[in-house]
Amino acid sequence: MTGRPRKHSLTLRGHRTSVSLEDEFWQAFREIARVSGRPVNDLAAEIDEARGAEMGLAGAIRLHVLRHYRDGGTRS
């Protein structure tokens, strides 16, 4: 693992996109999706729809991961 962001591919509502995340955030994001029984792409699409125009998708995913673990793993 490195501290540098790496590109990861996602499909949001039928459109391919990529998001640059550190390995630790990507692994945590995938784990949150797995535990909640949701595909990664569906969780990413939900986060994408909820984020404001001033925030990028990578930042929104990082904040989702942070909030999930800060809330004791109860957020999906």
C-alpha positions, 0 to 999 in steps of 0.5 A: 500500500502507498499513501498516494491516490490511485485511480479506481474505475466505477460505473455510475448510472451506466457511465464509466468514471474513475476516482483517485483514492488512497488504497486504505480508503478504497479498501474501507469503501469496498468493505462498507459496501460488502458489509451493507450487501451493496455493490460498490457502484451502487454505493458510489452512485448514492454518494455521488447523488448526495454530494454538493457541486462544490465537492468532488466524488473522491472527497465525498467517498473519503468523508463517507468512509470517515463518517462510517467509522466515526459512527461506529460502523453503523453508516452504509 
